[in-house]
């Protein structure tokens, strides 16, 4: 397979270690991963704030950059949902408005959030990881509701040697980030984030794990303000951890 890493803007700018973790993990599992340096934003911020036409050139760019690959893997449920669920809708609207087929709809079925690729394509849940910490898992909204990741992330975490997974109260409640929602509705967003962090802290876990760094960024800031002992860690970084490796 020709597999491409779609890193996303947030990870490229703020969390490059997550991208490195994905490459290390997939390489360990025998997958050859390419990182197309011409990749840019997928257009999700534009689309979600009502600028659909402005998002279309970014979708075309995505199709040009990733079109030749057999699979596209991303450590972001929200950006994965943009490509898989919303690009086809954008394409239909563009055709209906007489602007042709704006998007390569063929990209949708071969775009995978990381846990989908591991469980559904590679057929693995035990990836040989070692992470001797107590962890609670927050399922972000796009992965939970749009992609339907279900128990894939939990199954992967449960197979990690040394990891104790504890249940997060109110796990399926939104953390309050929501991209521009956090800017436009700051007070509501902050209150939702505080509820999520308090629930996570009540578990006694050391680590709050998630599969979307945008949500973890929001929650990490809330953890700092509330002065909890929790720390946010992306799922990919846990799965990439091995005995004798660098501590996450």
Secondary structure as a PSIPRED ss2 file (coil, helix, strand):
# PSIPRED VFORMAT (PSIPRED V4.0)

   1 X C   1.000  0.000  0.000
   2 X C   1.000  0.000  0.000
   3 X E   0.000  0.000  1.000
   4 X E   0.000  0.000  1.000
   5 X E   0.000  0.000  1.000
   6 X C   1.000  0.000  0.000
   7 X C   1.000  0.000  0.000
   8 X C   1.000  0.000  0.000
   9 X H   0.000  1.000  0.000
  10 X H   0.000  1.000  0.000
  11 X H   0.000  1.000  0.000
  12 X H   0.000  1.000  0.000
  13 X H   0.000  1.000  0.000
  14 X H   0.000  1.000  0.000
  15 X C   1.000  0.000  0.000
  16 X H   0.000  1.000  0.000
  17 X H   0.000  1.000  0.000
  18 X H   0.000  1.000  0.000
  19 X H   0.000  1.000  0.000
  20 X H   0.000  1.000  0.000
  21 X H   0.000  1.000  0.000
  22 X H   0.000  1.000  0.000
  23 X H   0.000  1.000  0.000
  24 X H   0.000  1.000  0.000
  25 X H   0.000  1.000  0.000
  26 X H   0.000  1.000  0.000
  27 X H   0.000  1.000  0.000
  28 X H   0.000  1.000  0.000
  29 X C   1.000  0.000  0.000
  30 X C   1.000  0.000  0.000
  31 X C   1.000  0.000  0.000
  32 X C   1.000  0.000  0.000
  33 X E   0.000  0.000  1.000
  34 X E   0.000  0.000  1.000
  35 X C   1.000  0.000  0.000
  36 X C   1.000  0.000  0.000
  37 X C   1.000  0.000  0.000
  38 X C   1.000  0.000  0.000
  39 X C   1.000  0.000  0.000
  40 X C   1.000  0.000  0.000
  41 X C   1.000  0.000  0.000
  42 X C   1.000  0.000  0.000
  43 X C   1.000  0.000  0.000
  44 X H   0.000  1.000  0.000
  45 X H   0.000  1.000  0.000
  46 X H   0.000  1.000  0.000
  47 X H   0.000  1.000  0.000
  48 X H   0.000  1.000  0.000
  49 X C   1.000  0.000  0.000
  50 X C   1.000  0.000  0.000
  51 X C   1.000  0.000  0.000
  52 X H   0.000  1.000  0.000
  53 X H   0.000  1.000  0.000
  54 X H   0.000  1.000  0.000
  55 X H   0.000  1.000  0.000
  56 X H   0.000  1.000  0.000
  57 X H   0.000  1.000  0.000
  58 X H   0.000  1.000  0.000
  59 X H   0.000  1.000  0.000
  60 X H   0.000  1.000  0.000
  61 X H   0.000  1.000  0.000
  62 X H   0.000  1.000  0.000
  63 X H   0.000  1.000  0.000
  64 X H   0.000  1.000  0.000
  65 X H   0.000  1.000  0.000
  66 X H   0.000  1.000  0.000
  67 X C   1.000  0.000  0.000
  68 X C   1.000  0.000  0.000
  69 X C   1.000  0.000  0.000
  70 X C   1.000  0.000  0.000
  71 X E   0.000  0.000  1.000
  72 X E   0.000  0.000  1.000
  73 X E   0.000  0.000  1.000
  74 X E   0.000  0.000  1.000
  75 X C   1.000  0.000  0.000
  76 X C   1.000  0.000  0.000
  77 X H   0.000  1.000  0.000
  78 X H   0.000  1.000  0.000
  79 X H   0.000  1.000  0.000
  80 X H   0.000  1.000  0.000
  81 X H   0.000  1.000  0.000
  82 X H   0.000  1.000  0.000
  83 X H   0.000  1.000  0.000
  84 X H   0.000  1.000  0.000
  85 X H   0.000  1.000  0.000
  86 X H   0.000  1.000  0.000
  87 X H   0.000  1.000  0.000
  88 X H   0.000  1.000  0.000
  89 X H   0.000  1.000  0.000
  90 X H   0.000  1.000  0.000
  91 X H   0.000  1.000  0.000
  92 X H   0.000  1.000  0.000
  93 X H   0.000  1.000  0.000
  94 X H   0.000  1.000  0.000
  95 X H   0.000  1.000  0.000
  96 X H   0.000  1.000  0.000
  97 X C   1.000  0.000  0.000
  98 X C   1.000  0.000  0.000
  99 X C   1.000  0.000  0.000
 100 X C   1.000  0.000  0.000
 101 X C   1.000  0.000  0.000
 102 X C   1.000  0.000  0.000
 103 X C   1.000  0.000  0.000
 104 X C   1.000  0.000  0.000
 105 X H   0.000  1.000  0.000
 106 X H   0.000  1.000  0.000
 107 X H   0.000  1.000  0.000
 108 X H   0.000  1.000  0.000
 109 X H   0.000  1.000  0.000
 110 X H   0.000  1.000  0.000
 111 X E   0.000  0.000  1.000
 112 X E   0.000  0.000  1.000
 113 X E   0.000  0.000  1.000
 114 X H   0.000  1.000  0.000
 115 X H   0.000  1.000  0.000
 116 X H   0.000  1.000  0.000
 117 X H   0.000  1.000  0.000
 118 X H   0.000  1.000  0.000
 119 X H   0.000  1.000  0.000
 120 X H   0.000  1.000  0.000
 121 X H   0.000  1.000  0.000
 122 X C   1.000  0.000  0.000
 123 X C   1.000  0.000  0.000
 124 X C   1.000  0.000  0.000
 125 X C   1.000  0.000  0.000
 126 X C   1.000  0.000  0.000
 127 X C   1.000  0.000  0.000
 128 X C   1.000  0.000  0.000
 129 X C   1.000  0.000  0.000
 130 X E   0.000  0.000  1.000
 131 X C   1.000  0.000  0.000
 132 X C   1.000  0.000  0.000
 133 X C   1.000  0.000  0.000
 134 X E   0.000  0.000  1.000
 135 X E   0.000  0.000  1.000
 136 X E   0.000  0.000  1.000
 137 X E   0.000  0.000  1.000
 138 X C   1.000  0.000  0.000
 139 X C   1.000  0.000  0.000
 140 X C   1.000  0.000  0.000
 141 X H   0.000  1.000  0.000
 142 X H   0.000  1.000  0.000
 143 X H   0.000  1.000  0.000
 144 X H   0.000  1.000  0.000
 145 X H   0.000  1.000  0.000
 146 X H   0.000  1.000  0.000
 147 X C   1.000  0.000  0.000
 148 X C   1.000  0.000  0.000
 149 X C   1.000  0.000  0.000
 150 X C   1.000  0.000  0.000
 151 X C   1.000  0.000  0.000
 152 X H   0.000  1.000  0.000
 153 X H   0.000  1.000  0.000
 154 X H   0.000  1.000  0.000
 155 X H   0.000  1.000  0.000
 156 X H   0.000  1.000  0.000
 157 X H   0.000  1.000  0.000
 158 X H   0.000  1.000  0.000
 159 X C   1.000  0.000  0.000
 160 X C   1.000  0.000  0.000
 161 X E   0.000  0.000  1.000
 162 X C   1.000  0.000  0.000
 163 X C   1.000  0.000  0.000
 164 X E   0.000  0.000  1.000
 165 X E   0.000  0.000  1.000
 166 X E   0.000  0.000  1.000
 167 X C   1.000  0.000  0.000
 168 X C   1.000  0.000  0.000
 169 X C   1.000  0.000  0.000
 170 X C   1.000  0.000  0.000
 171 X C   1.000  0.000  0.000
 172 X C   1.000  0.000  0.000
 173 X C   1.000  0.000  0.000
 174 X C   1.000  0.000  0.000
 175 X C   1.000  0.000  0.000
 176 X C   1.000  0.000  0.000
 177 X C   1.000  0.000  0.000
 178 X C   1.000  0.000  0.000
 179 X C   1.000  0.000  0.000
 180 X C   1.000  0.000  0.000
 181 X H   0.000  1.000  0.000
 182 X H   0.000  1.000  0.000
 183 X H   0.000  1.000  0.000
 184 X H   0.000  1.000  0.000
 185 X C   1.000  0.000  0.000
 186 X H   0.000  1.000  0.000
 187 X H   0.000  1.000  0.000
 188 X H   0.000  1.000  0.000
 189 X H   0.000  1.000  0.000
 190 X H   0.000  1.000  0.000
 191 X H   0.000  1.000  0.000
 192 X H   0.000  1.000  0.000
 193 X H   0.000  1.000  0.000
 194 X H   0.000  1.000  0.000
 195 X H   0.000  1.000  0.000
 196 X H   0.000  1.000  0.000
 197 X H   0.000  1.000  0.000
 198 X H   0.000  1.000  0.000
 199 X H   0.000  1.000  0.000
 200 X H   0.000  1.000  0.000
 201 X H   0.000  1.000  0.000
 202 X H   0.000  1.000  0.000
 203 X C   1.000  0.000  0.000
 204 X C   1.000  0.000  0.000
 205 X C   1.000  0.000  0.000
 206 X C   1.000  0.000  0.000
 207 X E   0.000  0.000  1.000
 208 X E   0.000  0.000  1.000
 209 X E   0.000  0.000  1.000
 210 X E   0.000  0.000  1.000
 211 X C   1.000  0.000  0.000
 212 X C   1.000  0.000  0.000
 213 X H   0.000  1.000  0.000
 214 X H   0.000  1.000  0.000
 215 X H   0.000  1.000  0.000
 216 X H   0.000  1.000  0.000
 217 X H   0.000  1.000  0.000
 218 X H   0.000  1.000  0.000
 219 X H   0.000  1.000  0.000
 220 X H   0.000  1.000  0.000
 221 X H   0.000  1.000  0.000
 222 X H   0.000  1.000  0.000
 223 X H   0.000  1.000  0.000
 224 X H   0.000  1.000  0.000
 225 X H   0.000  1.000  0.000
 226 X H   0.000  1.000  0.000
 227 X C   1.000  0.000  0.000
 228 X C   1.000  0.000  0.000
 229 X C   1.000  0.000  0.000
 230 X C   1.000  0.000  0.000
 231 X E   0.000  0.000  1.000
 232 X E   0.000  0.000  1.000
 233 X E   0.000  0.000  1.000
 234 X E   0.000  0.000  1.000
 235 X H   0.000  1.000  0.000
 236 X H   0.000  1.000  0.000
 237 X H   0.000  1.000  0.000
 238 X H   0.000  1.000  0.000
 239 X H   0.000  1.000  0.000
 240 X H   0.000  1.000  0.000
 241 X C   1.000  0.000  0.000
 242 X C   1.000  0.000  0.000
 243 X C   1.000  0.000  0.000
 244 X C   1.000  0.000  0.000
 245 X C   1.000  0.000  0.000
 246 X C   1.000  0.000  0.000
 247 X C   1.000  0.000  0.000
 248 X C   1.000  0.000  0.000
